[in-house]
């Protein structure tokens, strides 16, 4: 076969297939054929291997390189044919992550949620005050007959119309769906049919989660016209709980950061900076009082990070507790779905609606959920490290003092110094596999964020992760799981700054739950997505932050009880961004 020579990049964009043959000299030849008929032949020689060795930090002898080249044709052919085989985003790997250790027995939990019993007080006269009220108060007012779901829904839709463009936090608003669901909720409540704490409560759904008939763009240019054909499991469960869908909140393109094809989602406390990500829109809209709560997802910080930036309360559940069926897969062994709210108690109410086994999700686990929001916390054993708080902020130290004042027993813990950053290979490789077609077709060039840290470059680099290294990283992941199990032994929870001692990374990979609680404020310059100052202008802004709690696997109930008591003592949860708390 003959044809014009072309570049490798052009070849990949043309949908190239690679076939290898061995020439008379014994050197393998990578013969790559594009859909246009162009051909590139590049000999894989011992010298090629010698150049590649630096990428993988290995060294072979001349004789060893000759033997590898003699057998490499079949290997490249197998991988090329496998690459050409279509694999939809919904197809999970055969190897499924399970956070449970065989050596550990986990207690059985009944599905029961006991609210705190606090009194919501009188309904405010101000629509803004109603909009910013937590879910547990909104529910009480509805059941007293002083607030309807339709009125509350219209308050939020009005606020979205006024503030949504400023914050760039909604990709799609669904007023017709919202009003129809609100009216149905009101009729049911009037007839004595109560679906539970979320009945009639309006919310925003992160845009990587499907709602049938509604755009689910994944925040990315290649998918901006994608319309979901069926509901995700969490969509169905929220509908069954009586919740009201206001629309799809923005997320960074393909679940990374706050930059999407239509703009950059803003932090309501400082609209000059992004809201971090990737659950950017859910955190921004919740903090600004445009929704009662938002649904977020987290692979490696996407609930905790925007909650920290916007001052919301984010709960990342134990891996496997909430079904991901119908949500975009980024990293099958790390993806999790959880609530973003304005109070700790609310996160428990939302999680209870989401919890439950789903056979459609290969990683789903059948685990009950027990929450007693008013459970006493005195005597709880809570792990911490003084060094974490020395390096933390005044707000972090205030949260620690609140826990101490609540009567918990603070227990010093120490995490071993291990190469935790090696775990990043998992998310890099899995996400590169999930979106391989964008890399190979060249469509990754259409993503709005193009930088060394952005997905396009990450996925190109991930092609050079050794399969051997990846398996050994997975073995190291089990070591980290066993380490954290040992650290958590005898503890009810741990407390620390969100990113202390790699805990956010560690616990995402081990599957442990994390609760980010609004703990105070800082005067900071406008920040980049990674938290660095964006300029040297010197101007600062009063912005919130969160502090985190971690618990043993499946013990979210402990996080709710302890977090609610710390929240009560800190007394900052009811502060809201001034620019959005006006009539």
C-alpha positions as CSV (number, residue, x, y, z in Angstrom):
1,X,0.0,0.0,0.0
2,X,1.4,3.4,-0.9
3,X,0.4,6.9,-0.1
4,X,1.7,10.3,1.0
5,X,3.7,10.8,4.1
6,X,1.9,12.6,7.0
7,X,2.7,13.6,10.5
8,X,1.8,11.4,13.5
9,X,-0.6,14.1,14.8
10,X,-2.4,14.4,11.5
11,X,-2.6,10.6,11.4
12,X,-4.2,10.4,14.8
13,X,-6.7,13.0,13.9
14,X,-7.6,11.0,10.9
15,X,-8.5,8.0,12.9
16,X,-5.3,6.0,12.3
17,X,-4.9,2.3,12.9
18,X,-1.5,0.8,13.4
19,X,-0.2,-2.5,12.0
20,X,3.2,-3.9,12.6
21,X,5.3,-6.0,10.3
22,X,8.9,-7.3,10.6
23,X,11.2,-6.5,7.8
24,X,14.0,-8.5,6.3
25,X,16.5,-6.9,8.7
26,X,14.5,-8.1,11.7
27,X,13.4,-4.6,12.7
28,X,9.7,-4.2,13.5
29,X,7.9,-1.6,11.5
30,X,5.0,0.4,12.8
31,X,2.8,0.8,9.7
32,X,0.1,3.4,10.5
33,X,-2.8,3.9,8.1
34,X,-5.1,6.9,8.3
35,X,-8.7,7.0,7.1
36,X,-7.5,9.1,4.2
37,X,-5.2,6.4,3.0
38,X,-2.0,8.1,4.1
39,X,0.7,5.8,5.4
40,X,3.5,6.3,7.8
41,X,6.1,3.6,8.4
42,X,8.5,4.0,11.3
43,X,10.9,1.2,12.1
44,X,11.0,0.1,15.7
45,X,14.6,-0.6,16.1
46,X,16.9,-1.4,19.1
47,X,17.8,2.3,19.0
48,X,14.1,3.2,19.3
49,X,13.9,1.1,22.4
50,X,17.0,2.7,23.9
51,X,15.5,6.2,23.4
52,X,12.2,5.0,25.0
53,X,14.0,3.6,28.1
54,X,14.4,7.0,29.6
55,X,10.6,7.5,29.7
56,X,10.2,4.4,31.8
57,X,13.4,4.6,33.8
58,X,14.7,1.2,32.8
59,X,17.9,0.1,31.2
60,X,18.4,-2.9,28.8
61,X,21.4,-4.4,27.2
62,X,21.9,-4.5,23.4
63,X,21.1,-8.2,23.3
64,X,17.9,-7.6,25.3
65,X,16.8,-4.9,22.9
66,X,17.3,-7.2,20.0
67,X,15.0,-9.8,21.6
68,X,12.3,-7.3,22.4
69,X,12.3,-6.0,18.8
70,X,12.0,-9.5,17.4
71,X,8.7,-10.0,19.3
72,X,7.2,-6.6,19.4
73,X,5.2,-6.8,16.2
74,X,2.6,-9.1,17.7
75,X,2.3,-6.9,20.8
76,X,1.7,-3.7,18.8
77,X,-0.8,-5.5,16.5
78,X,-2.8,-6.7,19.5
79,X,-2.9,-3.3,21.2
80,X,-3.8,-1.5,17.9
81,X,-6.7,-3.8,17.3
82,X,-7.9,-3.4,20.9
83,X,-7.6,0.4,20.6
84,X,-9.8,0.3,17.5
85,X,-12.6,-1.6,19.3
86,X,-15.3,0.8,20.5
87,X,-15.7,1.2,24.3
88,X,-18.5,3.5,25.4
89,X,-18.1,5.6,28.5
90,X,-20.7,3.4,30.3
91,X,-18.5,0.3,30.0
92,X,-16.7,-0.3,33.3
93,X,-13.5,-2.3,33.7
94,X,-13.7,-5.9,34.8
95,X,-11.5,-5.2,37.8
96,X,-13.8,-3.3,40.3
97,X,-12.5,-1.3,43.2
98,X,-13.8,-2.3,46.7
99,X,-12.8,-0.1,49.7
100,X,-13.5,-2.9,52.1
101,X,-10.7,-5.0,53.5
102,X,-11.3,-8.8,53.9
103,X,-9.7,-8.6,57.3
104,X,-12.2,-6.1,58.6
105,X,-15.9,-6.6,59.5
106,X,-18.2,-3.6,59.0
107,X,-21.2,-3.2,61.2
108,X,-24.7,-3.6,59.8
109,X,-26.7,-0.4,59.6
110,X,-30.4,0.0,59.2
111,X,-31.7,2.7,56.8
112,X,-32.9,5.3,59.2
113,X,-32.4,9.0,59.6
114,X,-33.3,10.9,62.8
115,X,-33.3,14.7,62.3
116,X,-32.0,17.0,65.0
117,X,-35.4,18.1,66.1
118,X,-34.4,21.8,66.0
119,X,-37.1,24.3,65.5
120,X,-37.0,26.2,62.2
121,X,-38.8,29.2,63.8
122,X,-41.1,31.6,61.8
123,X,-41.0,31.9,58.1
124,X,-38.9,35.0,57.1
125,X,-40.7,37.7,55.2
126,X,-37.7,38.2,52.9
127,X,-37.5,36.0,49.8
128,X,-33.7,36.1,50.1
129,X,-33.8,34.8,53.7
130,X,-36.1,32.0,52.6
131,X,-33.8,31.2,49.7
132,X,-30.8,30.9,52.0
133,X,-32.5,28.8,54.6
134,X,-31.2,25.2,55.0
135,X,-33.2,22.3,53.7
136,X,-34.3,21.2,57.2
137,X,-36.0,24.5,57.8
138,X,-37.6,24.7,54.4
139,X,-39.1,21.3,55.0
140,X,-40.6,22.3,58.4
141,X,-42.2,25.4,56.9
142,X,-43.8,23.4,54.1
143,X,-45.3,20.9,56.5
144,X,-46.6,23.8,58.6
145,X,-48.4,25.1,55.5
146,X,-46.6,28.5,55.6
147,X,-44.5,27.8,52.5
148,X,-45.3,25.9,49.3
149,X,-42.9,24.2,47.0
150,X,-44.2,26.3,44.1
151,X,-43.4,29.6,45.9
152,X,-40.0,28.4,46.9
153,X,-39.3,27.1,43.4
154,X,-40.3,30.5,41.9
155,X,-38.0,32.3,44.4
156,X,-35.1,30.2,43.2
157,X,-35.9,30.6,39.5
158,X,-36.1,34.3,40.0
159,X,-32.8,34.4,41.7
160,X,-31.2,32.2,38.9
161,X,-32.6,34.7,36.3
162,X,-31.0,37.6,38.2
163,X,-27.7,36.1,39.3
164,X,-27.1,33.0,37.1
165,X,-25.2,34.8,34.3
166,X,-23.0,36.6,36.8
167,X,-21.9,33.3,38.4
168,X,-22.0,31.3,35.2
169,X,-23.2,28.4,37.4
170,X,-26.0,26.9,35.3
171,X,-25.6,25.4,31.9
172,X,-29.3,24.5,31.6
173,X,-32.2,25.8,33.6
174,X,-35.4,23.7,33.6
175,X,-38.3,26.0,34.7
176,X,-41.0,23.9,33.2
177,X,-39.8,20.7,34.9
178,X,-39.3,22.6,38.2
179,X,-42.8,24.1,38.3
180,X,-44.5,20.9,37.3
181,X,-42.6,18.9,40.0
182,X,-43.3,21.7,42.6
183,X,-47.0,21.7,41.9
184,X,-47.1,17.9,42.2
185,X,-45.2,18.1,45.5
186,X,-47.7,20.6,46.8
187,X,-50.7,18.5,45.8
188,X,-49.2,15.4,47.4
189,X,-48.4,17.2,50.7
190,X,-51.9,18.6,50.7
191,X,-53.3,15.1,50.3
192,X,-51.1,13.8,53.2
193,X,-48.6,12.1,51.0
194,X,-45.1,12.9,52.4
195,X,-42.1,11.5,50.6
196,X,-39.6,12.6,53.2
197,X,-37.3,15.5,54.1
198,X,-36.6,16.4,50.4
199,X,-40.3,16.6,49.4
200,X,-40.8,19.8,47.5
201,X,-37.1,21.0,47.9
202,X,-35.6,22.5,44.7
203,X,-32.0,21.5,43.8
204,X,-29.3,21.7,41.1
205,X,-27.8,18.7,39.4
206,X,-24.2,18.6,38.3
207,X,-24.1,18.5,34.5
208,X,-22.3,15.2,34.3
209,X,-25.3,13.4,35.7
210,X,-28.1,12.5,33.3
211,X,-31.7,13.7,33.3
212,X,-33.7,12.2,30.5
213,X,-34.5,14.7,27.8
214,X,-32.2,17.4,29.2
215,X,-28.8,18.4,28.0
216,X,-25.9,16.8,29.8
217,X,-22.9,18.5,28.2
218,X,-20.2,17.3,30.6
219,X,-18.9,20.9,30.4
220,X,-17.0,20.1,27.3
221,X,-17.2,21.4,23.8
222,X,-17.4,18.0,22.1
223,X,-20.5,17.2,24.1
224,X,-22.2,20.6,24.4
225,X,-25.2,19.4,22.4
226,X,-25.5,16.0,24.1
227,X,-29.0,15.2,25.4
228,X,-29.5,12.4,28.0
229,X,-31.7,9.6,26.9
230,X,-32.4,8.2,30.4
231,X,-32.3,9.2,34.0
232,X,-29.3,8.5,36.2
233,X,-30.0,6.5,39.3
234,X,-29.5,9.5,41.5
235,X,-32.0,11.5,39.3
236,X,-34.6,8.8,39.8
237,X,-34.0,8.6,43.6
238,X,-34.3,12.4,44.0
239,X,-37.5,12.4,42.0
240,X,-38.8,9.6,44.2
241,X,-37.9,11.6,47.2
242,X,-40.0,14.5,45.9
243,X,-37.1,16.9,45.2
244,X,-37.6,19.5,42.5
245,X,-35.0,19.9,39.6
246,X,-34.1,23.5,38.9
247,X,-31.6,22.7,36.2
248,X,-28.1,21.4,35.4
249,X,-25.2,23.2,37.2
250,X,-21.9,23.7,35.5
251,X,-18.8,21.7,36.0
252,X,-15.3,22.1,34.6
253,X,-14.9,20.3,31.3
254,X,-15.0,16.6,31.8
255,X,-15.0,17.0,35.6
256,X,-11.8,19.1,36.1
257,X,-11.8,22.6,37.4
258,X,-14.3,25.5,37.0
259,X,-13.7,26.3,33.3
260,X,-16.4,24.9,30.9
261,X,-17.2,25.6,27.3
262,X,-19.4,28.6,28.2
263,X,-17.2,30.3,30.7
264,X,-15.7,30.1,34.2
265,X,-18.0,29.5,37.2
266,X,-17.6,32.2,39.8
267,X,-17.1,32.2,43.6
268,X,-20.0,34.3,45.0
269,X,-17.7,35.7,47.7
270,X,-15.3,37.1,45.0
271,X,-16.7,36.9,41.5
272,X,-13.3,37.8,40.1
273,X,-12.1,34.2,40.8
274,X,-13.5,30.9,39.8
275,X,-15.3,28.6,42.2
276,X,-12.8,25.8,41.9
277,X,-14.1,22.5,40.7
278,X,-15.2,20.4,39.3
279,X,-18.6,20.6,41.1
280,X,-18.2,24.3,40.5
281,X,-21.8,25.2,39.7
282,X,-23.4,23.2,42.5
283,X,-21.2,24.9,45.1
284,X,-21.5,28.4,43.6
285,X,-25.3,28.1,43.2
286,X,-25.7,26.7,46.7
287,X,-23.5,29.4,48.3
288,X,-25.4,32.1,46.5
289,X,-28.8,30.9,47.4
290,X,-29.9,29.9,43.9
291,X,-30.8,26.3,45.0
292,X,-31.6,24.6,48.3
293,X,-28.8,22.1,47.7
294,X,-26.7,20.8,44.8
295,X,-25.4,17.4,43.7
296,X,-21.7,17.1,43.2
297,X,-19.3,14.4,42.3
298,X,-15.7,13.8,43.4
299,X,-12.9,11.9,41.9
300,X,-10.1,13.7,43.6
301,X,-11.4,16.8,45.4
302,X,-14.3,17.9,43.2
303,X,-16.8,18.3,46.2
304,X,-14.3,19.4,48.8
305,X,-12.4,21.9,46.8
306,X,-15.4,24.1,45.6
307,X,-17.0,23.8,49.0
308,X,-13.8,25.2,50.5
309,X,-13.7,28.0,47.9
310,X,-17.4,28.9,48.2
311,X,-18.0,28.1,51.9
312,X,-20.6,25.3,51.3
313,X,-20.9,22.1,53.3
314,X,-19.8,19.2,51.1
315,X,-20.1,15.5,51.9
316,X,-18.1,13.0,49.9
317,X,-19.6,9.6,50.8
318,X,-17.8,6.3,51.1
319,X,-16.9,4.8,47.7
320,X,-19.7,2.6,46.5
321,X,-22.5,4.0,48.8
322,X,-24.1,6.1,46.0
323,X,-24.8,4.7,42.5
324,X,-23.0,6.4,39.7
325,X,-25.1,4.8,36.9
326,X,-26.0,7.5,34.4
327,X,-23.2,9.8,35.4
328,X,-20.2,10.4,33.2
329,X,-17.4,8.1,34.2
330,X,-14.0,9.7,34.6
331,X,-12.2,7.3,36.9
332,X,-14.2,4.1,37.7
333,X,-12.2,3.3,40.8
334,X,-12.5,6.8,42.3
335,X,-15.7,8.5,41.2
336,X,-18.2,9.3,43.9
337,X,-21.5,11.3,44.1
338,X,-22.5,13.4,47.1
339,X,-24.4,16.5,48.4
340,X,-23.3,20.1,48.6
341,X,-25.5,22.0,51.1
342,X,-25.5,25.0,53.4
343,X,-25.7,23.0,56.6
344,X,-24.3,19.7,57.9
345,X,-27.7,18.3,58.8
346,X,-28.8,18.9,55.2
347,X,-26.0,16.7,53.8
348,X,-27.4,13.8,55.8
349,X,-30.9,14.3,54.5
350,X,-29.7,14.3,50.9
351,X,-27.4,11.4,51.3
352,X,-30.2,9.3,52.8
353,X,-32.2,9.9,49.5
354,X,-29.2,8.9,47.4
355,X,-28.0,5.9,49.3
356,X,-28.6,2.3,48.2
357,X,-27.4,-0.6,46.1
358,X,-27.7,-0.4,42.3
359,X,-26.9,-3.4,40.2
360,X,-26.3,-1.1,37.2
361,X,-23.2,0.3,38.9
362,X,-20.4,-2.3,39.1
363,X,-18.9,-0.5,42.1
364,X,-22.2,-0.2,44.0
365,X,-22.3,-1.6,47.6
366,X,-25.3,-2.7,49.6
367,X,-24.8,-0.8,52.9
368,X,-27.4,0.7,55.1
369,X,-27.2,4.3,56.4
370,X,-27.9,5.3,60.0
371,X,-27.9,9.0,60.9
372,X,-28.9,10.6,64.2
373,X,-28.2,14.3,63.7
374,X,-28.6,14.9,67.5
375,X,-26.4,12.1,68.6
376,X,-24.2,13.3,71.5
377,X,-20.5,13.7,70.6
378,X,-19.0,13.9,74.0
379,X,-16.4,11.2,74.4
380,X,-15.9,10.6,70.7
381,X,-12.3,9.7,69.9
382,X,-11.1,12.1,67.2
383,X,-7.7,11.8,65.6
384,X,-5.6,14.9,64.7
385,X,-2.0,16.0,64.3
386,X,-0.8,19.2,65.9
387,X,1.4,19.8,62.9
388,X,-1.6,19.9,60.6
389,X,-3.1,22.8,62.5
390,X,0.2,24.6,63.0
391,X,0.4,24.8,59.2
392,X,-3.4,25.5,58.9
393,X,-5.4,28.7,59.3
394,X,-7.1,30.4,62.2
395,X,-10.4,28.9,60.9
396,X,-8.9,25.4,61.1
397,X,-7.8,26.0,64.6
398,X,-11.2,27.3,65.6
399,X,-12.8,24.1,64.3
400,X,-10.3,22.1,66.4
401,X,-11.1,24.1,69.4
402,X,-14.9,23.7,68.8
403,X,-14.4,19.9,68.8
404,X,-12.4,20.1,72.0
405,X,-15.1,22.3,73.6
406,X,-17.7,19.7,72.6
407,X,-16.0,17.2,74.8
408,X,-14.4,14.9,72.3
409,X,-11.2,13.1,73.2
410,X,-8.5,14.3,70.8
411,X,-6.0,11.6,69.9
412,X,-2.7,12.4,68.2
413,X,-2.1,10.4,65.0
414,X,0.7,10.2,62.6
415,X,0.6,9.1,59.0
416,X,3.7,7.4,57.6
417,X,5.8,9.3,55.0
418,X,4.9,7.3,51.8
419,X,5.0,8.3,48.1
420,X,1.3,9.1,48.0
421,X,1.7,11.2,44.8
422,X,2.4,8.0,42.9
423,X,-1.4,7.3,43.3
424,X,-2.1,10.0,40.7
425,X,-1.2,7.5,38.0
426,X,-4.6,5.8,38.6
427,X,-6.7,8.8,37.8
428,X,-4.5,9.8,35.0
429,X,-4.6,6.3,33.3
430,X,-8.3,5.6,34.0
431,X,-9.4,9.0,32.7
432,X,-7.1,8.8,29.7
433,X,-8.8,5.4,28.9
434,X,-12.3,6.8,29.4
435,X,-11.6,9.6,26.9
436,X,-9.0,7.9,24.7
437,X,-11.0,8.8,21.6
438,X,-10.5,12.5,22.2
439,X,-6.7,12.1,22.4
440,X,-6.4,9.9,19.3
441,X,-8.8,11.9,17.2
442,X,-7.4,15.2,18.1
443,X,-10.8,16.4,19.5
444,X,-8.9,17.2,22.7
445,X,-7.8,20.4,21.0
446,X,-11.4,21.7,21.3
447,X,-11.4,21.7,25.1
448,X,-11.3,25.2,26.3
449,X,-8.6,24.6,28.9
450,X,-5.2,23.9,27.3
451,X,-2.4,23.9,29.8
452,X,0.3,21.5,31.1
453,X,-2.1,20.6,34.0
454,X,-5.2,20.3,31.9
455,X,-6.8,17.0,30.7
456,X,-5.5,17.1,27.1
457,X,-1.9,17.2,28.2
458,X,-2.4,14.8,31.1
459,X,-4.0,12.2,28.8
460,X,-1.2,12.5,26.2
461,X,1.4,12.0,29.0
462,X,-0.6,9.1,30.4
463,X,0.0,7.1,27.3
464,X,3.5,6.6,28.7
465,X,2.5,5.1,32.0
466,X,3.9,1.6,32.2
467,X,1.3,-1.1,32.7
468,X,3.8,-2.7,35.2
469,X,4.1,0.6,37.1
470,X,0.3,1.0,37.1
471,X,-0.2,-2.5,38.6
472,X,2.4,-1.7,41.3
473,X,0.7,1.6,42.1
474,X,-2.5,-0.4,42.6
475,X,-0.6,-2.7,45.0
476,X,0.6,0.4,46.8
477,X,-3.0,1.6,47.0
478,X,-3.9,-1.5,49.0
479,X,-1.0,-0.8,51.3
480,X,-2.4,2.7,51.8
481,X,-5.9,1.2,52.5
482,X,-4.4,-1.1,55.2
483,X,-2.5,1.9,56.6
484,X,-5.6,4.0,56.9
485,X,-7.5,1.2,58.4
486,X,-4.8,1.0,61.1
487,X,-4.8,4.7,61.7
488,X,-8.6,4.7,62.0
489,X,-8.6,1.8,64.5
490,X,-10.3,2.9,67.7
491,X,-11.2,6.4,66.3
492,X,-14.7,7.7,65.6
493,X,-13.3,10.4,63.2
494,X,-10.4,12.6,62.3
495,X,-10.2,16.3,61.9
496,X,-7.8,18.5,60.0
497,X,-7.4,21.1,57.2
498,X,-8.9,19.8,54.0
499,X,-5.6,19.1,52.3
500,X,-3.5,18.3,55.4
501,X,-0.8,15.6,55.0
502,X,-2.2,14.4,51.6
503,X,-5.4,13.3,53.5
504,X,-7.7,14.4,50.6
505,X,-5.6,12.2,48.2
506,X,-5.2,9.3,50.6
507,X,-8.9,9.1,51.6
508,X,-10.1,9.4,48.0
509,X,-8.0,6.4,47.1
510,X,-9.0,4.4,50.2
511,X,-12.7,5.3,49.8
512,X,-13.2,6.9,53.2
513,X,-15.9,9.6,53.6
514,X,-15.0,13.3,54.1
515,X,-17.1,16.2,55.3
516,X,-16.0,19.7,54.6
517,X,-17.6,22.2,57.1
518,X,-17.5,26.0,56.8
519,X,-15.2,27.1,59.6
520,X,-14.3,30.7,59.1
521,X,-13.0,33.4,56.8
522,X,-9.7,34.7,55.3
523,X,-8.6,37.9,53.6
524,X,-7.1,36.6,50.4
525,X,-6.1,37.9,47.0
526,X,-8.0,36.6,44.0
527,X,-6.9,33.0,43.4
528,X,-6.2,30.7,40.5
529,X,-7.9,27.4,40.3
530,X,-5.1,25.9,42.3
531,X,-5.4,28.5,45.1
532,X,-2.4,30.7,44.2
533,X,-2.7,34.4,44.0
534,X,-3.7,35.4,40.5
535,X,-1.9,38.7,40.5
536,X,0.3,41.0,42.6
537,X,-2.2,43.8,42.8
538,X,-2.5,43.5,46.6
539,X,-6.3,43.7,46.9
540,X,-7.8,41.1,49.2
541,X,-11.3,39.8,49.6
542,X,-13.1,38.3,52.6
543,X,-13.7,34.7,51.5
544,X,-14.8,31.6,53.4
545,X,-13.0,28.3,54.0
546,X,-13.9,24.8,55.2
547,X,-12.2,22.4,57.6
548,X,-12.7,18.6,57.2
549,X,-13.7,15.6,59.1
550,X,-13.0,12.0,58.0
551,X,-14.6,8.8,59.4
552,X,-14.1,5.1,59.0
553,X,-15.7,3.5,56.0
554,X,-19.5,3.8,55.9
555,X,-19.7,5.9,59.1
556,X,-21.2,9.1,57.6
557,X,-23.6,9.2,60.6
558,X,-20.6,10.1,62.8
559,X,-19.6,12.9,60.5
560,X,-23.1,14.3,60.5
561,X,-23.4,14.3,64.3
562,X,-19.9,15.6,65.0
563,X,-20.0,18.1,62.1
564,X,-23.3,19.5,63.2
565,X,-22.0,20.2,66.7
566,X,-18.8,21.8,65.5
567,X,-20.9,23.9,63.0
568,X,-23.2,25.0,65.9
569,X,-20.3,26.2,68.0
570,X,-18.5,28.0,65.1
571,X,-21.8,29.8,64.2
572,X,-20.7,30.9,60.7
573,X,-22.9,28.6,58.6
574,X,-25.6,31.2,58.3
575,X,-23.3,33.9,56.9
576,X,-23.9,34.4,53.2
577,X,-22.2,36.3,50.4
578,X,-23.4,39.9,50.8
579,X,-23.7,40.7,47.1
580,X,-26.3,37.8,46.8
581,X,-28.2,38.3,50.0
582,X,-30.0,41.4,48.9
583,X,-33.5,41.8,47.6
